[in-house]
Amino acid sequence: MIIMTSRERVLTAIRHREPDKVPWDLGGMRSTGMKAMAYAKLRKALGLPQEEIKVYDVGQQLAWIDEDVRKILGIDVIALDIEKVLADSINFCVEFKIKGKKSLRATAKQSRLFCHYE
């Protein structure tokens, strides 16, 4: 079987044909997202730099999946409305303190929400 690009893989699956492997979606839409705290742990487990986590759904605390993670995991699906999705978090600021756990501080910066783990 020929190795497909992510686009070919997704389009083949949508057409009810057999792709080279099942397309993988992580964060391409809200229903396939990952919690910000779990995403920070994933980045650490993959040996990637600990950067600010961009949150695009403050209610669910869903993290934006960065390109380096998508490449390592072989993610096939990405959101096409990136700026619109990230802009949903304008003017939001909150700090979470969980008893006996790390604190999470989230602030809006230039239409994006960043999470700082302490």
N, CA, C and O atoms as a GROMACS GRO file, in nm:
protein
  472
    1MET      N    1   0.085  -0.118   0.000
    1MET     CA    2   0.000   0.000   0.000
    1MET      C    3   0.089   0.125   0.000
    1MET      O    4   0.194   0.127   0.064
    2ILE      N    5   0.048   0.226  -0.071
    2ILE     CA    6   0.121   0.351  -0.082
    2ILE      C    7   0.100   0.433   0.046
    2ILE      O    8  -0.010   0.437   0.101
    3ILE      N    9   0.208   0.499   0.093
    3ILE     CA   10   0.196   0.587   0.210
    3ILE      C   11   0.130   0.717   0.165
    3ILE      O   12   0.173   0.780   0.069
    4MET      N   13   0.025   0.755   0.235
    4MET     CA   14  -0.054   0.874   0.200
    4MET      C   15  -0.013   0.994   0.283
    4MET      O   16   0.043   0.981   0.392
    5THR      N   17  -0.042   1.112   0.229
    5THR     CA   18  -0.030   1.234   0.309
    5THR      C   19  -0.151   1.241   0.401
    5THR      O   20  -0.249   1.168   0.382
    6SER      N   21  -0.145   1.327   0.500
    6SER     CA   22  -0.258   1.344   0.592
    6SER      C   23  -0.385   1.380   0.516
    6SER      O   24  -0.492   1.327   0.543
    7ARG      N   25  -0.372   1.472   0.421
    7ARG     CA   26  -0.488   1.514   0.342
    7ARG      C   27  -0.548   1.397   0.264
    7ARG      O   28  -0.669   1.376   0.266
    8GLU      N   29  -0.461   1.321   0.196
    8GLU     CA   30  -0.509   1.205   0.120
    8GLU      C   31  -0.576   1.102   0.212
    8GLU      O   32  -0.679   1.044   0.178
    9ARG      N   33  -0.516   1.082   0.329
    9ARG     CA   34  -0.569   0.985   0.425
    9ARG      C   35  -0.709   1.024   0.471
    9ARG      O   36  -0.799   0.940   0.472
   10VAL      N   37  -0.729   1.150   0.508
   10VAL     CA   38  -0.859   1.198   0.555
   10VAL      C   39  -0.962   1.192   0.443
   10VAL      O   40  -1.073   1.144   0.463
   11LEU      N   41  -0.926   1.241   0.325
   11LEU     CA   42  -1.020   1.240   0.213
   11LEU      C   43  -1.058   1.097   0.173
   11LEU      O   44  -1.174   1.071   0.138
   12THR      N   45  -0.963   1.006   0.178
   12THR     CA   46  -0.992   0.866   0.145
   12THR      C   47  -1.091   0.808   0.244
   12THR      O   48  -1.185   0.739   0.206
   13ALA      N   49  -1.070   0.836   0.374
   13ALA     CA   50  -1.161   0.786   0.478
   13ALA      C   51  -1.300   0.846   0.462
   13ALA      O   52  -1.401   0.776   0.479
   14ILE      N   53  -1.307   0.976   0.430
   14ILE     CA   54  -1.438   1.042   0.412
   14ILE      C   55  -1.514   0.980   0.294
   14ILE      O   56  -1.636   0.973   0.294
   15ARG      N   57  -1.440   0.935   0.195
   15ARG     CA   58  -1.502   0.871   0.077
   15ARG      C   59  -1.533   0.723   0.100
   15ARG      O   60  -1.570   0.652   0.007
   16HIS      N   61  -1.519   0.679   0.223
   16HIS     CA   62  -1.547   0.539   0.261
   16HIS      C   63  -1.459   0.439   0.187
   16HIS      O   64  -1.502   0.328   0.153
   17ARG      N   65  -1.335   0.481   0.163
   17ARG     CA   66  -1.236   0.391   0.107
   17ARG      C   67  -1.131   0.364   0.214
   17ARG      O   68  -1.128   0.432   0.316
   18GLU      N   69  -1.046   0.266   0.191
   18GLU     CA   70  -0.947   0.227   0.292
   18GLU      C   71  -0.818   0.307   0.276
   18GLU      O   72  -0.748   0.293   0.176
   19PRO      N   73  -0.785   0.392   0.375
   19PRO     CA   74  -0.657   0.463   0.371
   19PRO      C   75  -0.542   0.371   0.416
   19PRO      O   76  -0.566   0.258   0.458
   20ASP      N   77  -0.420   0.421   0.408
   20ASP     CA   78  -0.304   0.342   0.452
   20ASP      C   79  -0.308   0.315   0.603
   20ASP      O   80  -0.257   0.213   0.650
   21LYS      N   81  -0.368   0.408   0.678
   21LYS     CA   82  -0.392   0.389   0.821
   21LYS      C   83  -0.507   0.480   0.862
   21LYS      O   84  -0.545   0.570   0.787
   22VAL      N   85  -0.560   0.457   0.978
   22VAL     CA   86  -0.674   0.538   1.024
   22VAL      C   87  -0.626   0.680   1.052
   22VAL      O   88  -0.527   0.699   1.122
   23PRO      N   89  -0.695   0.782   0.996
   23PRO     CA   90  -0.657   0.921   1.024
   23PRO      C   91  -0.674   0.952   1.173
   23PRO      O   92  -0.768   0.906   1.237
   24TRP      N   93  -0.581   1.030   1.227
   24TRP     CA   94  -0.582   1.063   1.368
   24TRP      C   95  -0.609   1.211   1.387
   24TRP      O   96  -0.544   1.296   1.326
   25ASP      N   97  -0.706   1.240   1.471
   25ASP     CA   98  -0.745   1.378   1.502
   25ASP      C   99  -0.723   1.402   1.650
   25ASP      O  100  -0.780   1.332   1.734
   26LEU      N  101  -0.641   1.500   1.683
   26LEU     CA  102  -0.621   1.542   1.822
   26LEU      C  103  -0.626   1.694   1.822
   26LEU      O  104  -0.529   1.760   1.786
   27GLY      N  105  -0.740   1.750   1.863
   27GLY     CA  106  -0.754   1.894   1.871
   27GLY      C  107  -0.801   1.963   1.745
   27GLY      O  108  -0.799   2.086   1.738
   28GLY      N  109  -0.843   1.888   1.645
   28GLY     CA  110  -0.894   1.948   1.522
   28GLY      C  111  -1.030   2.013   1.543
   28GLY      O  112  -1.072   2.098   1.465
   29MET      N  113  -1.098   1.971   1.648
   29MET     CA  114  -1.227   2.028   1.688
   29MET      C  115  -1.242   2.009   1.838
   29MET      O  116  -1.167   1.933   1.899
   30ARG      N  117  -1.337   2.076   1.896
   30ARG     CA  118  -1.350   2.070   2.042
   30ARG      C  119  -1.374   1.929   2.095
   30ARG      O  120  -1.326   1.895   2.203
   31SER      N  121  -1.447   1.847   2.023
   31SER     CA  122  -1.477   1.713   2.072
   31SER      C  123  -1.356   1.619   2.070
   31SER      O  124  -1.361   1.510   2.127
   32THR      N  125  -1.248   1.660   2.005
   32THR     CA  126  -1.126   1.578   2.002
   32THR      C  127  -1.011   1.648   2.073
   32THR      O  128  -0.895   1.612   2.054
   33GLY      N  129  -1.043   1.748   2.154
   33GLY     CA  130  -0.941   1.826   2.222
   33GLY      C  131  -0.878   1.755   2.341
   33GLY      O  132  -0.917   1.645   2.378
   34MET      N  133  -0.778   1.823   2.400
   34MET     CA  134  -0.707   1.770   2.516
   34MET      C  135  -0.700   1.879   2.622
   34MET      O  136  -0.672   1.995   2.592
   35LYS      N  137  -0.725   1.841   2.746
   35LYS     CA  138  -0.717   1.935   2.858
   35LYS      C  139  -0.577   1.995   2.866
   35LYS      O  140  -0.478   1.928   2.839
   36ALA      N  141  -0.571   2.123   2.905
   36ALA     CA  142  -0.443   2.195   2.911
   36ALA      C  143  -0.344   2.128   3.006
   36ALA      O  144  -0.226   2.116   2.973
   37MET      N  145  -0.389   2.085   3.122
   37MET     CA  146  -0.297   2.021   3.217
   37MET      C  147  -0.241   1.890   3.161
   37MET      O  148  -0.123   1.861   3.176
   38ALA      N  149  -0.326   1.810   3.096
   38ALA     CA  150  -0.281   1.685   3.034
   38ALA      C  151  -0.184   1.714   2.920
   38ALA      O  152  -0.088   1.640   2.899
   39TYR      N  153  -0.211   1.821   2.845
   39TYR     CA  154  -0.125   1.856   2.732
   39TYR      C  155   0.014   1.896   2.780
   39TYR      O  156   0.114   1.860   2.718
   40ALA      N  157   0.022   1.970   2.890
   40ALA     CA  158   0.152   2.007   2.947
   40ALA      C  159   0.230   1.880   2.984
   40ALA      O  160   0.351   1.873   2.962
   41LYS      N  161   0.162   1.782   3.041
   41LYS     CA  162   0.227   1.655   3.078
   41LYS      C  163   0.270   1.577   2.954
   41LYS      O  164   0.375   1.514   2.955
   42LEU      N  165   0.189   1.582   2.847
   42LEU     CA  166   0.224   1.515   2.723
   42LEU      C  167   0.351   1.575   2.664
   42LEU      O  168   0.442   1.502   2.623
   43ARG      N  169   0.359   1.709   2.659
   43ARG     CA  170   0.478   1.776   2.607
   43ARG      C  171   0.602   1.734   2.686
   43ARG      O  172   0.708   1.709   2.629
   44LYS      N  173   0.587   1.726   2.817
   44LYS     CA  174   0.700   1.686   2.902
   44LYS      C  175   0.739   1.542   2.872
   44LYS      O  176   0.858   1.512   2.859
   45ALA      N  177   0.642   1.452   2.861
   45ALA     CA  178   0.668   1.310   2.833
   45ALA      C  179   0.736   1.291   2.698
   45ALA      O  180   0.816   1.199   2.680
   46LEU      N  181   0.704   1.378   2.602
   46LEU     CA  182   0.765   1.369   2.469
   46LEU      C  183   0.903   1.435   2.464
   46LEU      O  184   0.970   1.431   2.361
   47GLY      N  185   0.944   1.496   2.577
   47GLY     CA  186   1.074   1.562   2.583
   47GLY      C  187   1.079   1.695   2.511
   47GLY      O  188   1.186   1.740   2.470
   48LEU      N  189   0.963   1.758   2.496
   48LEU     CA  190   0.954   1.887   2.427
   48LEU      C  191   0.967   2.002   2.528
   48LEU      O  192   0.939   1.983   2.646
   49PRO      N  193   1.009   2.120   2.481
   49PRO     CA  194   1.021   2.235   2.572
   49PRO      C  195   0.886   2.269   2.637
   49PRO      O  196   0.781   2.260   2.573
   50GLN      N  197   0.892   2.306   2.763
   50GLN     CA  198   0.771   2.346   2.835
   50GLN      C  199   0.741   2.492   2.799
   50GLN      O  200   0.807   2.583   2.849
   51GLU      N  201   0.644   2.513   2.714
   51GLU     CA  202   0.606   2.646   2.668
   51GLU      C  203   0.471   2.683   2.724
   51GLU      O  204   0.403   2.601   2.787
   52GLU      N  205   0.431   2.808   2.701
   52GLU     CA  206   0.297   2.850   2.740
   52GLU      C  207   0.196   2.768   2.661
   52GLU      O  208   0.210   2.751   2.540
   53ILE      N  209   0.095   2.718   2.730
   53ILE     CA  210  -0.009   2.638   2.667
   53ILE      C  211  -0.121   2.732   2.624
   53ILE      O  212  -0.179   2.804   2.706
   54LYS      N  213  -0.153   2.732   2.495
   54LYS     CA  214  -0.261   2.815   2.443
   54LYS      C  215  -0.393   2.739   2.461
   54LYS      O  216  -0.407   2.625   2.417
   55VAL      N  217  -0.488   2.804   2.527
   55VAL     CA  218  -0.619   2.743   2.553
   55VAL      C  219  -0.721   2.809   2.463
   55VAL      O  220  -0.734   2.931   2.462
   56TYR      N  221  -0.796   2.728   2.385
   56TYR     CA  222  -0.895   2.786   2.295
   56TYR      C  223  -1.038   2.765   2.341
   56TYR      O  224  -1.129   2.823   2.283
   57ASP      N  225  -1.059   2.686   2.442
   57ASP     CA  226  -1.193   2.670   2.500
   57ASP      C  227  -1.176   2.677   2.650
   57ASP      O  228  -1.139   2.579   2.715
   58VAL      N  229  -1.206   2.795   2.706
   58VAL     CA  230  -1.180   2.816   2.849
   58VAL      C  231  -1.273   2.734   2.937
   58VAL      O  232  -1.235   2.697   3.048
   59GLY      N  233  -1.392   2.706   2.892
   59GLY     CA  234  -1.485   2.626   2.971
   59GLY      C  235  -1.436   2.484   2.991
   59GLY      O  236  -1.445   2.430   3.101
   60GLN      N  237  -1.383   2.424   2.885
   60GLN     CA  238  -1.333   2.288   2.892
   60GLN      C  239  -1.182   2.282   2.917
   60GLN      O  240  -1.126   2.175   2.939
   61GLN      N  241  -1.116   2.401   2.915
   61GLN     CA  242  -0.971   2.410   2.931
   61GLN      C  243  -0.897   2.327   2.826
   61GLN      O  244  -0.804   2.252   2.857
   62LEU      N  245  -0.940   2.340   2.698
   62LEU     CA  246  -0.878   2.265   2.590
   62LEU      C  247  -0.756   2.337   2.535
   62LEU      O  248  -0.760   2.457   2.506
   63ALA      N  249  -0.648   2.264   2.522
   63ALA     CA  250  -0.521   2.320   2.474
   63ALA      C  251  -0.513   2.316   2.323
   63ALA      O  252  -0.564   2.225   2.258
   64TRP      N  253  -0.447   2.417   2.267
   64TRP     CA  254  -0.415   2.418   2.126
   64TRP      C  255  -0.299   2.322   2.107
   64TRP      O  256  -0.198   2.333   2.177
   65ILE      N  257  -0.310   2.227   2.013
   65ILE     CA  258  -0.206   2.128   1.989
   65ILE      C  259  -0.102   2.189   1.894
   65ILE      O  260  -0.134   2.223   1.780
   66ASP      N  261   0.020   2.203   1.942
   66ASP     CA  262   0.127   2.266   1.864
   66ASP      C  263   0.179   2.174   1.754
   66ASP      O  264   0.164   2.052   1.759
   67GLU      N  265   0.242   2.235   1.656
   67GLU     CA  266   0.292   2.163   1.539
   67GLU      C  267   0.393   2.054   1.577
   67GLU      O  268   0.390   1.945   1.520
   68ASP      N  269   0.482   2.082   1.673
   68ASP     CA  270   0.582   1.981   1.709
   68ASP      C  271   0.517   1.855   1.765
   68ASP      O  272   0.563   1.744   1.737
   69VAL      N  273   0.411   1.869   1.842
   69VAL     CA  274   0.338   1.754   1.896
   69VAL      C  275   0.265   1.681   1.784
   69VAL      O  276   0.267   1.558   1.777
   70ARG      N  277   0.200   1.758   1.695
   70ARG     CA  278   0.129   1.695   1.582
   70ARG      C  279   0.224   1.611   1.496
   70ARG      O  280   0.187   1.503   1.451
   71LYS      N  281   0.345   1.661   1.473
   71LYS     CA  282   0.441   1.587   1.390
   71LYS      C  283   0.487   1.460   1.459
   71LYS      O  284   0.492   1.354   1.396
   72ILE      N  285   0.522   1.468   1.587
   72ILE     CA  286   0.569   1.350   1.660
   72ILE      C  287   0.463   1.241   1.665
   72ILE      O  288   0.493   1.124   1.645
   73LEU      N  289   0.338   1.281   1.691
   73LEU     CA  290   0.230   1.183   1.705
   73LEU      C  291   0.166   1.143   1.572
   73LEU      O  292   0.088   1.048   1.568
   74GLY      N  293   0.197   1.214   1.465
   74GLY     CA  294   0.140   1.181   1.334
   74GLY      C  295  -0.007   1.219   1.323
   74GLY      O  296  -0.086   1.146   1.264
   75ILE      N  297  -0.043   1.334   1.378
   75ILE     CA  298  -0.181   1.382   1.374
   75ILE      C  299  -0.214   1.423   1.230
   75ILE      O  300  -0.136   1.492   1.166
   76ASP      N  301  -0.330   1.381   1.182
   76ASP     CA  302  -0.370   1.410   1.044
   76ASP      C  303  -0.465   1.528   1.029
   76ASP      O  304  -0.475   1.584   0.920
   77VAL      N  305  -0.534   1.568   1.135
   77VAL     CA  306  -0.639   1.670   1.126
   77VAL      C  307  -0.599   1.794   1.206
   77VAL      O  308  -0.552   1.782   1.320
   78ILE      N  309  -0.616   1.911   1.148
   78ILE     CA  310  -0.593   2.037   1.220
   78ILE      C  311  -0.715   2.127   1.199
   78ILE      O  312  -0.790   2.112   1.103
   79ALA      N  313  -0.733   2.221   1.291
   79ALA     CA  314  -0.841   2.319   1.276
   79ALA      C  315  -0.804   2.419   1.167
   79ALA      O  316  -0.690   2.463   1.159
   80LEU      N  317  -0.900   2.454   1.083
   80LEU     CA  318  -0.873   2.549   0.975
   80LEU      C  319  -0.901   2.693   1.016
   80LEU      O  320  -0.852   2.787   0.952
   81ASP      N  321  -0.981   2.712   1.121
   81ASP     CA  322  -1.014   2.847   1.166
   81ASP      C  323  -0.932   2.884   1.289
   81ASP      O  324  -0.988   2.923   1.392
   82ILE      N  325  -0.801   2.873   1.279
   82ILE     CA  326  -0.710   2.891   1.391
   82ILE      C  327  -0.732   3.023   1.463
   82ILE      O  328  -0.752   3.024   1.585
   83GLU      N  329  -0.728   3.134   1.391
   83GLU     CA  330  -0.741   3.265   1.456
   83GLU      C  331  -0.878   3.280   1.523
   83GLU      O  332  -0.886   3.335   1.633
   84LYS      N  333  -0.983   3.233   1.459
   84LYS     CA  334  -1.117   3.243   1.518
   84LYS      C  335  -1.126   3.159   1.645
   84LYS      O  336  -1.181   3.204   1.745
   85VAL      N  337  -1.072   3.039   1.640
   85VAL     CA  338  -1.076   2.950   1.757
   85VAL      C  339  -0.999   3.011   1.872
   85VAL      O  340  -1.048   3.014   1.985
   86LEU      N  341  -0.879   3.061   1.846
   86LEU     CA  342  -0.798   3.118   1.954
   86LEU      C  343  -0.852   3.251   2.001
   86LEU      O  344  -0.829   3.289   2.116
   87ALA      N  345  -0.924   3.324   1.916
   87ALA     CA  346  -0.978   3.454   1.954
   87ALA      C  347  -1.098   3.441   2.048
   87ALA      O  348  -1.139   3.541   2.107
   88ASP      N  349  -1.154   3.322   2.063
   88ASP     CA  350  -1.268   3.302   2.153
   88ASP      C  351  -1.235   3.338   2.296
   88ASP      O  352  -1.326   3.362   2.376
   89SER      N  353  -1.108   3.342   2.331
   89SER     CA  354  -1.069   3.362   2.470
   89SER      C  355  -1.030   3.506   2.505
   89SER      O  356  -0.964   3.527   2.607
   90ILE      N  357  -1.069   3.603   2.425
   90ILE     CA  358  -1.036   3.743   2.452
   90ILE      C  359  -1.093   3.787   2.587
   90ILE      O  360  -1.202   3.748   2.626
   91ASN      N  361  -1.016   3.870   2.656
   91ASN     CA  362  -1.057   3.932   2.783
   91ASN      C  363  -1.094   3.830   2.891
   91ASN      O  364  -1.195   3.847   2.960
   92PHE      N  365  -1.016   3.729   2.905
   92PHE     CA  366  -1.043   3.627   3.007
   92PHE      C  367  -0.920   3.615   3.097
   92PHE      O  368  -0.808   3.604   3.049
   93CYS      N  369  -0.943   3.617   3.225
   93CYS     CA  370  -0.833   3.600   3.318
   93CYS      C  371  -0.885   3.525   3.440
   93CYS      O  372  -0.985   3.565   3.499
   94VAL      N  373  -0.818   3.418   3.477
   94VAL     CA  374  -0.862   3.340   3.593
   94VAL      C  375  -0.741   3.269   3.652
   94VAL      O  376  -0.646   3.236   3.581
   95GLU      N  377  -0.746   3.245   3.780
   95GLU     CA  378  -0.641   3.167   3.844
   95GLU      C  379  -0.706   3.054   3.922
   95GLU      O  380  -0.796   3.076   4.003
   96PHE      N  381  -0.658   2.933   3.898
   96PHE     CA  382  -0.711   2.816   3.966
   96PHE      C  383  -0.610   2.770   4.069
   96PHE      O  384  -0.491   2.760   4.039
   97LYS      N  385  -0.654   2.744   4.189
   97LYS     CA  386  -0.567   2.686   4.291
   97LYS      C  387  -0.635   2.561   4.342
   97LYS      O  388  -0.743   2.567   4.400
   98ILE      N  389  -0.571   2.450   4.320
   98ILE     CA  390  -0.627   2.323   4.363
   98ILE      C  391  -0.550   2.278   4.486
   98ILE      O  392  -0.427   2.274   4.484
   99LYS      N  393  -0.620   2.246   4.592
   99LYS     CA  394  -0.557   2.209   4.719
   99LYS      C  395  -0.456   2.095   4.697
   99LYS      O  396  -0.490   1.989   4.646
  100GLY      N  397  -0.332   2.122   4.736
  100GLY     CA  398  -0.228   2.021   4.724
  100GLY      C  399  -0.178   1.998   4.583
  100GLY      O  400  -0.096   1.909   4.560
  101LYS      N  401  -0.225   2.077   4.488
  101LYS     CA  402  -0.185   2.060   4.347
  101LYS      C  403  -0.118   2.188   4.296
  101LYS      O  404  -0.114   2.289   4.366
  102LYS      N  405  -0.067   2.181   4.176
  102LYS     CA  406  -0.007   2.298   4.113
  102LYS      C  407  -0.116   2.399   4.081
  102LYS      O  408  -0.231   2.362   4.059
  103SER      N  409  -0.079   2.527   4.079
  103SER     CA  410  -0.177   2.629   4.043
  103SER      C  411  -0.170   2.655   3.893
  103SER      O  412  -0.068   2.632   3.829
  104LEU      N  413  -0.279   2.704   3.840
  104LEU     CA  414  -0.289   2.736   3.698
  104LEU      C  415  -0.336   2.879   3.688
  104LEU      O  416  -0.440   2.914   3.743
  105ARG      N  417  -0.261   2.961   3.617
  105ARG     CA  418  -0.300   3.100   3.596
  105ARG      C  419  -0.317   3.121   3.447
  105ARG      O  420  -0.226   3.092   3.370
  106ALA      N  421  -0.431   3.170   3.406
  106ALA     CA  422  -0.459   3.191   3.265
  106ALA      C  423  -0.488   3.338   3.240
  106ALA      O  424  -0.568   3.398   3.312
  107THR      N  425  -0.426   3.395   3.140
  107THR     CA  426  -0.450   3.535   3.105
  107THR      C  427  -0.460   3.550   2.954
  107THR      O  428  -0.397   3.476   2.878
  108ALA      N  429  -0.541   3.646   2.910
  108ALA     CA  430  -0.555   3.672   2.767
  108ALA      C  431  -0.444   3.767   2.722
  108ALA      O  432  -0.419   3.868   2.787
  109LYS      N  433  -0.379   3.735   2.611
  109LYS     CA  434  -0.275   3.819   2.552
  109LYS      C  435  -0.294   3.821   2.402
  109LYS      O  436  -0.287   3.716   2.338
  110GLN      N  437  -0.319   3.934   2.346
  110GLN     CA  438  -0.334   3.948   2.201
  110GLN      C  439  -0.426   3.842   2.141
  110GLN      O  440  -0.388   3.770   2.049
  111SER      N  441  -0.547   3.834   2.194
  111SER     CA  442  -0.651   3.744   2.145
  111SER      C  443  -0.619   3.596   2.166
  111SER      O  444  -0.680   3.510   2.103
  112ARG      N  445  -0.524   3.566   2.254
  112ARG     CA  446  -0.491   3.426   2.281
  112ARG      C  447  -0.486   3.406   2.432
  112ARG      O  448  -0.454   3.498   2.507
  113LEU      N  449  -0.517   3.288   2.475
  113LEU     CA  450  -0.514   3.256   2.617
  113LEU      C  451  -0.396   3.166   2.643
  113LEU      O  452  -0.380   3.062   2.578
  114PHE      N  453  -0.313   3.204   2.739
  114PHE     CA  454  -0.196   3.126   2.773
  114PHE      C  455  -0.210   3.075   2.916
  114PHE      O  456  -0.262   3.146   3.002
  115CYS      N  457  -0.166   2.954   2.940
  115CYS     CA  458  -0.170   2.896   3.074
  115CYS      C  459  -0.028   2.880   3.125
  115CYS      O  460   0.059   2.831   3.054
  116HIS      N  461  -0.007   2.921   3.248
  116HIS     CA  462   0.124   2.909   3.312
  116HIS      C  463   0.109   2.809   3.425
  116HIS      O  464   0.025   2.827   3.513
  117TYR      N  465   0.187   2.705   3.424
  117TYR     CA  466   0.181   2.604   3.529
  117TYR      C  467   0.294   2.629   3.627
  117TYR      O  468   0.410   2.640   3.587
  118GLU      N  469   0.261   2.637   3.754
  118GLU     CA  470   0.362   2.662   3.858
  118GLU      C  471   0.380   2.540   3.944
  118GLU      O  472   0.460   2.541   4.037
   0.00000   0.00000   0.00000
